Amino acid sequence: MTAHTEIFVSKKRDFMQLVLNTYGSYLKKKGECFEIKVDDKKQEISARKVQSILITTAVLVSTDAILLAHENNVDIVFLDKYGNPFSRVWHSKFGSTTYIRRKQLEYSGDRNGLDLAKDWILNKIANQMDLLTRLKKTRENKRGEIEDFISGIQQQHNKLAKLKGDTIDDVRGKIFAYEAQAGKIFFQAVSFILPEKYRFSGRSRNPAKDEFNAFLNYGYGILYSRIERACVIAGLDPFIGFLHTDNYGKKSFVFDVIELFRIHIDEVVVKLFSKRMIKQDMFEIKKNGIMLGQEGKKLLISEHNKNMEETTKYRNRNIKKNDIMQFECHGIANNLIGKNKDVGLDDL
């Protein structure tokens, strides 16, 4: 079967993420299972073991399969050719009461919202420095240059840490400026670290101008889907942003929270290129840029899911990276309503 299904086992519970990336695949219900059909081959998977379904190409989905997903709290996410989720089928209930969303709206216009948004960007920049510090350890011949890059990012971190204001509107421009400069230096460092063949000149978005950014863009799209899901489960409104401004149809809060987790994609993509796991047939060359092809998408999704199942230190606990997103969103929701107690792992 050419459609690939990623299967991962969590310590707390078994779950699967189904990734359908073969043109003309068919997803339907069979009893209490999802049946995936590709050409004349079939595969059945229990709905109770599925957490989410990613559809990256033209796939037929029956209404019975959608209902089965609804009954088992499985979200079906449709990704465009760049990896961005353009639609999802999921139950319509938020994870909590409207009180959380009312407080979220209040925070978006006062000092509390500024403190939260500022902290998210400080953490993003700290994550970038941490990754470069880890990469430096295995690159003795490039250590001095990498240290210089880290120093430049630290300067932007320090400037942001000292920034004061009463509301986000007062300092939004400066926050974005410090973040952008730190990001520019970070990607200069990443390019310097990569094999010479794959070095690039800064960030380029859809379509990408180079192979590295093609992987990065698709990865951020996948991450966006995960963050949106975590926000909804925690009762947060994806559309009420703090740092990113409101706009019709724009899920501004997801853009805010994703900043905490972009490093997970950065880390995986750097690994793929550094370990020379990239092949030229993983890309589709277009007139105005480069896109990730089917094999490239398959590799990235697989490696990202493996990375998210790794255990890391979080608030003095060893937990899987995949759980940290939900932890953070629940923590934000608790902060909004005045609860400081951490959410337990069993509540995720």
Buried (B, 14 or more C-beta within 10 A) or exposed (E): BEBBBBBBEEEEEBBBBBBBBBEEBBBBBBEEBBBBBBEEEEBEBEBEBBBBBBBBBEBEBBEBBBEBBBEBBBBBBBBEBBBBBEEBBBEEEBBBEEEBBBBBBEBBEEEBBBBBBBEBBBBBBBBBBEBBEEBBEEBEEBEEBBBEBBEBBBEBBEBBEEBEBEBBEEBBEEBEBBBEBBBBBBBBBBBBBBEEEBBBEEBBEBBBBBBBBBBBBBBBBBBBBBBBBBBBBBBBBBBBBBBBEEEEEBBBBBBBBBBBBBBBBBBBBBEBBBEEEBEEEBBBEEEEBBBBBBEBBBBBBBBBBEBBBEEEEBEEEEBBBBBBBBBBBBBBBBBBBEEEEEBEBEEB
